Amino acid sequence: MHCVYLLKSKKDNFLYIGRTDNIENRVKKHNKGYVLSTKIHAPFELLYYEAYLHPKDAIERENKLKHHGSVMGHLKNRVKNGLNG
């Protein structure tokens, strides 16, 4: 299973979108500071994820979320309660 996920920093509310084929392991790596791009924002909570059968679909979704503001805006509305806390 290939996942696109949204993390929120417990430290400074930084939001991060990523993609993985092992969500549990990837979130652990983010929280332990092993991911260079998120290291300074750890620890994180997993707010949301979407699962895909094919990696191509996950890649396309991740790119849309990262590069099209309106798509990210819709996702933020879906997880609104998690973003406010």
C-alpha positions as CSV (number, residue, x, y, z in Angstrom):
1,M,0.0,0.0,0.0
2,H,1.3,3.5,-0.9
3,C,0.3,6.4,1.3
4,V,0.2,10.1,1.1
5,Y,0.2,11.6,4.6
6,L,-0.2,14.9,6.5
7,L,1.8,15.5,9.6
8,K,1.5,18.4,12.1
9,S,4.4,19.4,14.3
10,K,3.6,19.3,18.0
11,K,6.4,21.8,18.5
12,D,5.4,24.6,16.1
13,N,2.4,23.5,14.0
14,F,4.5,23.0,10.9
15,L,2.6,21.0,8.3
16,Y,4.3,18.4,6.2
17,I,3.0,16.3,3.3
18,G,4.8,13.1,2.4
19,R,4.5,9.7,0.7
20,T,5.6,6.3,1.8
21,D,4.9,2.6,1.4
22,N,5.2,2.0,5.2
23,I,3.4,4.8,7.1
24,E,4.1,3.5,10.6
25,N,7.8,3.3,10.0
26,R,7.9,6.7,8.2
27,V,6.1,8.5,11.0
28,K,8.6,7.0,13.5
29,K,11.5,8.2,11.4
30,H,10.0,11.8,11.3
31,N,9.5,11.7,15.1
32,K,13.1,10.5,15.8
33,G,14.6,13.2,13.7
34,Y,15.9,10.9,10.9
35,V,14.2,12.9,8.1
36,L,16.4,15.9,7.2
37,S,13.5,18.1,5.9
38,T,11.5,17.8,9.1
39,K,14.1,17.2,11.8
40,I,13.8,20.7,13.4
41,H,10.0,20.4,13.6
42,A,9.8,17.0,15.5
43,P,7.8,15.6,17.1
44,F,4.8,15.1,14.9
45,E,1.3,13.8,15.0
46,L,-0.3,12.0,12.0
47,L,-3.4,14.0,11.0
48,Y,-4.4,12.3,7.9
49,Y,-3.4,9.8,5.3
50,E,-4.8,8.3,2.0
51,A,-3.9,4.8,0.8
52,Y,-3.3,3.9,-2.9
53,L,-2.7,0.6,-4.6
54,H,-0.3,2.0,-7.1
55,P,2.7,4.2,-6.4
56,K,1.9,6.4,-9.4
57,D,-1.4,7.4,-7.9
58,A,0.3,8.3,-4.6
59,I,3.0,10.4,-6.4
60,E,0.4,12.3,-8.4
61,R,-1.7,13.0,-5.2
62,E,1.4,14.2,-3.3
63,N,2.4,16.5,-6.1
64,K,-1.1,18.0,-6.3
65,L,-1.1,18.6,-2.5
66,K,2.3,20.2,-2.5
67,H,2.0,22.3,-5.6
68,H,-1.7,23.3,-5.9
69,G,-2.8,25.5,-3.0
70,S,-6.5,25.0,-3.6
71,V,-6.1,21.2,-3.3
72,M,-4.2,21.7,0.0
73,G,-7.0,24.1,1.1
74,H,-9.6,21.4,0.6
75,L,-7.5,18.9,2.6
76,K,-7.1,21.4,5.5
77,N,-10.9,21.8,5.6
78,R,-11.2,18.0,5.9
79,V,-8.9,17.9,8.9
80,K,-9.8,21.2,10.4
81,N,-10.2,20.0,14.0
82,G,-6.7,18.5,14.0
83,L,-5.2,21.7,12.6
84,N,-6.7,23.9,15.4
85,G,-5.5,21.9,18.3
